[in-house]
Amino acid sequence: MKVVESGSFAEAGRQLRLSRSAISKYIADLEESLGVQLLNRTTRHASPTESGQRYFERAVVILSEIEAADQAVTQAQSAPRGLLRVNAPMSFGTMRLGPVLADFMEAYPELQLQIVLSDDLLDPVQDGFDVTLRIAELESSSLIARKIMPVPRMICASPDYLARHGTPRHPQDLRAHASLTYGFLLTGNQWKLSGADGDHWIQPDWSLCVNNAEVLRDAAIKGRGLALLPEFIAADPLKKGKLRTVLDEYSAPPLALYAVYPPTRHLSVKVRLFIDFLVERFGREEEAGVRAR
């Protein structure tokens, strides 16, 4: 596992405090025992063969199960401790995650919690995060993802904007309106809306493209155009009458909040406790109807 993760016999040896030759011998013995080549070797680099990749993926699960067994017998005797590094989107972090963190800290006072809020797509492995929260339609990857809650979206505009430019009645009407877009999703600047008459893909004529939905919300409140906003961001201005929804007969594909984490850490007690806390907290709020409709 260390050789595959680091891509190097020397680096694996450094991490395991073994010589490069010892690592090489262990791998050679394993390959001889299995009767299959596990690694492609060059002078400075080692990468898994197809068989080696399958073996690595199974080994990840097996060693994680061993870690879980160790933790199961010690967890009752000691509270989780150490550093937990979490990456989350800026808006969700300030509006939803921040208000509940104190409760998690109170429940697990020996944990050090480091939160990094960013709308950039940081690499969970390279940047060393235990958990990364993402609101997205996830692409396939080697990471493990657990769905925390759905994140519906709706098209919003200010009453002033609608009074000046009219209210769209059909998705095709959006082409005549100024749009405020979040252009960092898999669909780019395109909006997909589905209704009784099928699916409609719209390429809005945007006047603002930004990677933060709170900025889009504020621009919409100021009457600068239509914005496709996550419900948790639009809820308060909708309640106060600063925004109105349009095209309610059509729906955008809902996003979801996911907890993403590397497979080698997927059974860590502190990671599991944090994700379970989020599922329990936000799932309970959803069931209680806290989210605005």
C-alpha positions as CSV (number, residue, x, y, z in Angstrom):
1,M,0.0,0.0,0.0
2,K,2.8,2.5,0.9
3,V,4.5,1.9,-2.4
4,V,1.4,2.5,-4.4
5,E,0.4,5.6,-2.4
6,S,3.8,7.1,-2.6
7,G,4.8,5.8,-6.0
8,S,8.3,5.0,-4.8
9,F,10.1,2.2,-3.0
10,A,12.4,4.7,-1.4
11,E,9.6,6.9,-0.1
12,A,7.7,3.8,1.2
13,G,10.8,2.7,3.0
14,R,11.2,6.1,4.6
15,Q,7.7,6.1,5.9
16,L,8.0,2.5,7.2
17,R,11.6,3.0,8.4
18,L,12.8,0.2,6.2
19,S,15.5,0.2,3.6
20,R,14.6,0.4,-0.1
21,S,16.1,-3.0,-0.6
22,A,13.9,-4.5,2.1
23,I,10.8,-3.0,0.6
24,S,11.8,-4.4,-2.8
25,K,12.4,-7.8,-1.4
26,Y,9.0,-7.9,0.4
27,I,7.2,-6.9,-2.9
28,A,9.2,-9.5,-4.8
29,D,8.3,-12.2,-2.3
30,L,4.6,-11.2,-2.5
31,E,4.6,-11.3,-6.3
32,E,6.3,-14.7,-6.2
33,S,3.7,-16.0,-3.7
34,L,0.8,-14.7,-5.8
35,G,2.3,-15.6,-9.1
36,V,1.5,-12.2,-10.6
37,Q,3.3,-8.9,-11.2
38,L,1.9,-6.2,-8.9
39,L,4.1,-3.2,-9.8
40,N,5.7,-1.6,-12.9
41,R,9.1,-0.5,-11.9
42,T,11.4,2.3,-13.2
43,T,14.6,3.7,-11.6
44,R,12.7,6.2,-9.5
45,H,9.0,5.3,-9.8
46,A,6.7,2.4,-9.1
47,S,3.1,2.1,-10.3
48,P,0.5,-0.7,-9.9
49,T,-0.3,-3.1,-12.8
50,E,-4.0,-3.8,-13.4
51,S,-3.7,-6.8,-11.0
52,G,-1.7,-4.6,-8.5
53,Q,-4.4,-2.0,-8.5
54,R,-7.1,-4.6,-7.7
55,Y,-4.9,-6.0,-4.9
56,F,-4.3,-2.5,-3.5
57,E,-8.0,-1.7,-3.4
58,R,-8.7,-4.9,-1.5
59,A,-5.8,-4.3,0.8
60,V,-7.2,-0.8,1.7
61,V,-10.4,-2.3,2.8
62,I,-8.7,-5.1,4.8
63,L,-6.4,-2.8,6.7
64,S,-9.2,-0.4,7.4
65,E,-11.2,-3.2,8.9
66,I,-8.2,-4.1,11.1
67,E,-8.0,-0.4,12.2
68,A,-11.7,-0.5,12.9
69,A,-11.3,-3.6,15.0
70,D,-8.5,-2.0,17.0
71,Q,-10.6,1.1,17.5
72,A,-13.7,-0.8,18.5
73,V,-12.0,-2.3,21.6
74,T,-10.4,0.9,22.6
75,Q,-13.1,3.4,21.8
76,A,-15.1,2.7,25.0
77,Q,-12.0,3.5,27.1
78,S,-10.8,6.7,25.5
79,A,-12.4,9.7,23.8
80,P,-11.5,10.5,20.2
81,R,-8.6,13.0,20.1
82,G,-6.2,14.5,17.7
83,L,-6.5,16.8,14.7
84,L,-9.6,16.7,12.4
85,R,-9.1,18.7,9.2
86,V,-12.3,19.6,7.3
87,N,-12.7,21.5,4.0
88,A,-16.1,23.0,3.2
89,P,-17.6,25.5,0.8
90,M,-17.6,29.1,2.0
91,S,-21.3,29.8,2.0
92,F,-22.3,26.5,3.5
93,G,-19.5,26.8,6.1
94,T,-20.6,30.3,7.3
95,M,-24.4,29.8,7.1
96,R,-25.0,26.1,8.1
97,L,-21.8,24.5,9.3
98,G,-20.6,27.3,11.6
99,P,-23.7,27.4,13.8
100,V,-23.5,23.7,14.7
101,L,-19.7,23.3,15.2
102,A,-19.9,24.3,18.9
103,D,-22.2,21.4,19.6
104,F,-19.7,18.9,18.0
105,M,-16.8,20.5,19.9
106,E,-18.8,20.2,23.2
107,A,-19.5,16.5,22.5
108,Y,-15.8,15.7,21.7
109,P,-13.7,18.2,23.6
110,E,-10.4,16.4,23.1
111,L,-10.5,16.8,19.3
112,Q,-8.8,19.7,17.6
113,L,-11.0,20.9,14.7
114,Q,-9.4,22.7,11.8
115,I,-11.9,24.1,9.3
116,V,-10.8,25.4,5.9
117,L,-13.5,27.3,4.0
118,S,-12.9,27.6,0.3
119,D,-14.9,27.5,-2.9
120,D,-11.9,26.2,-4.8
121,L,-12.0,22.4,-5.5
122,L,-9.1,21.5,-3.2
123,D,-7.7,18.0,-3.5
124,P,-8.7,16.1,-0.3
125,V,-5.6,13.8,-0.4
126,Q,-2.9,16.2,-1.5
127,D,-4.1,18.9,0.8
128,G,-4.4,16.5,3.7
129,F,-8.0,16.8,4.6
130,D,-9.8,14.1,6.7
131,V,-13.2,15.2,5.4
132,T,-14.2,17.4,2.5
133,L,-17.7,18.7,2.2
134,R,-19.0,19.4,-1.3
135,I,-22.2,20.6,-2.8
136,A,-22.2,19.1,-6.2
137,E,-23.1,16.4,-8.7
138,L,-20.0,14.3,-8.0
139,E,-17.8,12.8,-10.7
140,S,-16.5,9.2,-10.3
141,S,-13.3,9.1,-8.3
142,S,-11.3,6.8,-6.0
143,L,-12.6,8.8,-3.0
144,I,-15.5,7.6,-0.9
145,A,-18.6,9.9,-0.6
146,R,-21.5,9.9,1.8
147,K,-24.6,11.9,1.1
148,I,-25.5,14.2,3.9
149,M,-28.6,16.0,2.6
150,P,-30.2,17.1,-0.7
151,V,-29.7,20.7,-1.7
152,P,-32.6,21.9,-3.9
153,R,-32.2,24.9,-6.2
154,M,-34.7,27.5,-7.5
155,I,-34.5,30.5,-9.9
156,C,-34.9,33.8,-8.1
157,A,-35.1,37.5,-8.9
158,S,-36.0,40.6,-7.0
159,P,-39.5,42.1,-7.3
160,D,-38.0,45.2,-8.8
161,Y,-36.2,43.2,-11.5
162,L,-39.4,41.4,-12.4
163,A,-41.4,44.6,-12.5
164,R,-38.9,46.1,-14.9
165,H,-38.3,43.1,-17.1
166,G,-41.3,40.8,-16.7
167,T,-41.6,37.4,-15.3
168,P,-40.5,34.4,-17.4
169,R,-43.2,31.9,-18.0
170,H,-41.2,29.2,-19.8
171,P,-37.5,28.2,-19.7
172,Q,-37.0,29.6,-23.2
173,D,-38.0,33.0,-21.9
174,L,-34.7,33.1,-19.9
175,R,-32.8,33.9,-23.0
176,A,-34.3,37.4,-22.9
177,H,-33.1,38.0,-19.3
178,A,-29.9,38.9,-17.6
179,S,-28.6,35.9,-15.6
180,L,-26.3,35.5,-12.7
181,T,-24.5,32.2,-12.9
182,Y,-22.4,29.9,-10.8
183,G,-20.1,28.6,-13.5
184,F,-18.1,26.0,-11.6
185,L,-20.4,23.0,-11.7
186,L,-20.1,20.1,-14.1
187,T,-22.8,21.7,-16.3
188,G,-20.8,24.9,-16.6
189,N,-23.0,27.9,-17.3
190,Q,-25.9,25.9,-18.6
191,W,-29.1,25.5,-16.7
192,K,-31.2,22.4,-17.0
193,L,-34.9,22.7,-16.1
194,S,-37.4,19.9,-16.2
195,G,-41.2,20.2,-16.3
196,A,-44.3,18.5,-17.8
197,D,-43.1,19.4,-21.3
198,G,-39.7,17.7,-20.8
199,D,-36.1,18.9,-20.2
200,H,-34.8,22.2,-21.3
201,W,-31.1,23.1,-21.5
202,I,-30.6,26.9,-21.4
203,Q,-27.4,28.8,-22.0
204,P,-28.2,32.1,-20.2
205,D,-26.8,35.4,-21.4
206,W,-25.0,36.0,-18.1
207,S,-23.8,39.3,-16.7
208,L,-22.1,37.9,-13.6
209,C,-20.3,34.5,-13.2
210,V,-18.8,33.8,-9.8
211,N,-17.9,30.8,-7.6
212,N,-19.9,32.0,-4.5
213,A,-23.6,31.7,-4.3
214,E,-23.9,34.5,-1.7
215,V,-22.5,36.9,-4.2
216,L,-25.1,35.8,-6.7
217,R,-27.9,36.2,-4.1
218,D,-26.8,39.7,-3.2
219,A,-26.7,40.7,-6.9
220,A,-30.1,39.2,-7.4
221,I,-31.5,41.2,-4.5
222,K,-30.1,44.3,-6.0
223,G,-32.1,43.6,-9.2
224,R,-29.2,42.7,-11.5
225,G,-30.8,39.5,-12.9
226,L,-32.0,36.0,-12.4
227,A,-30.0,33.6,-10.3
228,L,-30.3,29.8,-9.8
229,L,-29.7,29.6,-6.0
230,P,-29.4,26.8,-3.5
231,E,-32.4,26.8,-1.2
232,F,-30.5,27.4,2.0
233,I,-29.0,30.5,0.5
234,A,-32.2,31.9,-0.9
235,A,-34.5,31.0,2.0
236,D,-34.1,34.2,4.1
237,P,-34.5,36.8,1.3
238,L,-37.5,34.8,0.0
239,K,-39.1,34.9,3.4
240,K,-38.5,38.7,3.7
241,G,-39.8,39.4,0.2
242,K,-36.4,40.5,-1.2
243,L,-36.5,37.7,-3.7
244,R,-39.2,35.8,-5.5
245,T,-39.1,32.5,-7.3
246,V,-40.0,32.1,-10.9
247,L,-40.7,29.1,-13.2
248,D,-42.0,27.1,-10.2
249,E,-43.5,24.5,-12.5
250,Y,-39.9,23.6,-13.6
251,S,-37.1,22.2,-11.4
252,A,-33.4,22.2,-11.7
253,P,-31.6,18.9,-10.9
254,P,-31.0,19.0,-7.1
255,L,-27.5,19.0,-5.8
256,A,-26.5,17.3,-2.6
257,L,-24.1,17.9,0.2
258,Y,-21.6,15.1,0.3
259,A,-18.8,14.2,2.8
260,V,-15.8,13.0,0.8
261,Y,-12.9,11.2,2.3
262,P,-9.9,9.1,1.2
263,P,-10.5,5.3,1.3
264,T,-7.6,4.7,3.6
265,R,-9.3,6.9,6.2
266,H,-12.9,5.8,5.8
267,L,-13.2,4.0,9.1
268,S,-11.4,6.6,11.3
269,V,-13.4,7.1,14.4
270,K,-13.1,10.9,14.3
271,V,-14.1,11.0,10.7
272,R,-17.1,8.7,11.3
273,L,-18.2,10.7,14.3
274,F,-18.1,14.0,12.4
275,I,-20.0,12.7,9.4
276,D,-22.6,11.0,11.6
277,F,-23.0,14.2,13.5
278,L,-23.7,16.1,10.2
279,V,-26.2,13.5,9.0
280,E,-28.0,13.5,12.4
281,R,-28.1,17.3,12.7
282,F,-29.0,18.3,9.1
283,G,-31.3,15.3,8.6
284,R,-33.2,16.2,11.7
285,E,-33.6,19.8,10.6
286,E,-34.9,18.6,7.2
287,E,-37.4,16.3,8.8
288,A,-38.6,19.1,11.1
289,G,-39.2,21.4,8.1
290,V,-36.6,24.0,9.1
291,R,-35.6,24.6,5.5
292,A,-37.7,27.2,3.8
293,R,-40.0,26.0,1.0
